Structures are given as structure tokens and as C-alpha cells.
Amino acid sequence: MNLPSATQVIVFYILCEQVTSMSKPVSYVTMDERTNLLYMLVGEETEIIVDREGGWQFL
């Protein structure tokens, strides 16, 4: 089981705080153990990934 990096967790927390402040629910969260990417589904269609270095992008 791979754990997210500290930077990944901090960026993930900031993103969660930002999307929930816009009244968007975080519907699903998982970590892909093959790529070490954190995956977040916001609402029903917005997907965000966070890499180990803290970089993030919409899918």
C-alpha cells in the first residue's frame, strides 16, 4: 500500500477546501497505486488528479 506524499496531502487538502467553499461536493477520492496519483471526483463530472510533487490538473 502506497501512501501519498506530504506535499500531495497538503495540495489535496487545499483543493478540497476550495471546491467545497464553492458548494461543490467531493464525491469520490482514491489513490492509484500504479502511478501514485491522488484522484478526486468533484460533483458528478469534474475530475482532478494530484501528483506526488503537488502538481495538479483537471482531467
N, C-alpha and C positions, 0 to 999 in steps of 0.2 A: 504494500500500500504506500503510494507516494503522497507526501503532504505538500501543500502549497508553500511557496517561499514567503518570508515575512513581507517582502515588497508586494507580492501578489495579493496577500491578505489585506494590506493597507489600501491598495488601489481598489480592490473589490469592495471593501467597506465604504470608501468614498463614493464609488459608483452607486452602490445600494442606497446610500443616503440621498444622493442627487435624484435618482429616479423615484424614490418614494416621496420625496418632497414635491414632486410633480403629480402626486396621486396616482402613480403607476405601480402596480403590484409586481414584486419579484416572484414569478410563478414557479421557476424551476432552477436549481443550481446543481452542478456536478463538476467533477474534475476528470478529464480524460487522462488516464494513467499512461497511455502510449505517448502522448505529446506534452503532458504536464500543463495543459491549458485549463483554466477555470472557465466554465461555460455558464452563462446566465440568460434565462429567458425572462424578458420583461413584458408583462401583459400577455398577449396571445401571439405576438409576431415579432417583437424586437429581440434580436439575439446579440449578445456581447460576449467576447472572449477576452481573457486577461492572460498574458504570457508570464513566465517566471521572472522576467525583468521589470514587470509592471506596465508594459505596453498593452494597450487595449484597442479593440476595434469592433465596429458593428459588422455583423455578417449579412 
